[in-house]
Amino acid sequence: MLKKRYRLKTKERLKPEYSFVTPFYLLKVRKTENLVSRFAFIVSKKIDKRATVRNRIKRQTRHCIEEILGNIKPGFDMLFVMKKNSMNKKTQELCQDLKMELKKRDFLYD
């Protein structure tokens, strides 16, 4: 579970400056003045009607973020809108894709 200071609140509107599309998710990013980066995850009912499946996808993605949290540059709000392709993927595959994408977009320290 991400600590509260790393979570993006649901009441806040995210007007993204950048949007990136990958096979597993859509990433919306906004630059902020905060000292930490914050994250939110959305898994629509269009992906699967069962809450257990949607929650599993969120847990997998959240786990990936927790692993690399120390390497993520501060001052970003990131919203992950998960796609149907992420449903059948293992955590390792999601983490690898997430790390690669964040590194490519220069959100990670080297």
N, C-alpha and C positions, 0 to 999 in steps of 0.2 A: 504494500500500500504506500502510495506516495505521501509524504508529509504534507500537511495542510498548506504550507507556504509555497509548495511547488504545484499546487492545483489551481487551475483557472476556474473562477467561480461561474456558475451557470447564469447569474444575473447580469454579468458583464457582456456587453456586445463586443464581438471581435470584428473589427473592420480590418481585414488583412491587407498588408502591403504587398505580400508575395503569396503566390499559390503554386504548389508543385504537385504534379500527378505522378504516381508510381503504380505498378500493377496491383499493389495491396492497399493503398490508401491515398487520400487527397490530403495534403498538408498545407494548412493556412498559417502564415506567420505574420506577426506584427512586432515591430521594434518598440521597446518600452524603456523607461528609466529605472525599472526595478533592479535590485541587486541580484536577483535570481531569475531564472527562466521558469515559466509556468506552463502547464500542459493540461489539455482536455482531450477526451476520447469520445467519439460518437459512433455507435453501431446501430444502424437503422433496422426497423422491422422488415424492411425489404430484403435484407440479407438473410434473416431467418426469424420465424415467428417465436421460436423458443428463447426464453430469457437466459437459459443456461448456456446456450451456444453464444449468444451475444456477450454475456458476461465473461465467458472463456476468452473470447477475442480481446476484450478490454484488458483482462488480466495478463494475457500474453504480451500485449503491446506495452502495458504499464511496467511489466518486468524488464523489458528491453530498455526502457527509459531509465529505470532505477539502476541498471548495470552501468550505464554510461553517464550518469548524472554528474559525476565529478568532471567529466571532459566537455560538457556542454557549456558554451559561452553564456554569460549572464545577460539579462535584458531582453529576452524574447518571450512572447506569448505564442504557443504553438497549439493548433487545433488539428487533431487527426480524425478525419472522416474515413472510416474503414470501408473497404469494398468487399464484394462477395468472394473474390479470390483469396482473401485472407482467412476464410473460414476453414479451409482444408490444409492449411500450412502449419508446420511445426514451429515451435517457439524459436528454434535455432535459425530457421530460414527467415522468419520475420525480423529477428534481431540483426542478422547479417545484412539484410536489405536496408533496415533502418539506419544502422551505423554507416553503411556505404553512402546512403543518400544524404545524411546530415553532414558527413565529411565532404562530400562533393559540393554541397551548398554552403560550406564554410561556417557551420554552426558548431563544429567541434574543434577543440584544441588539438594540435598534432601530437 
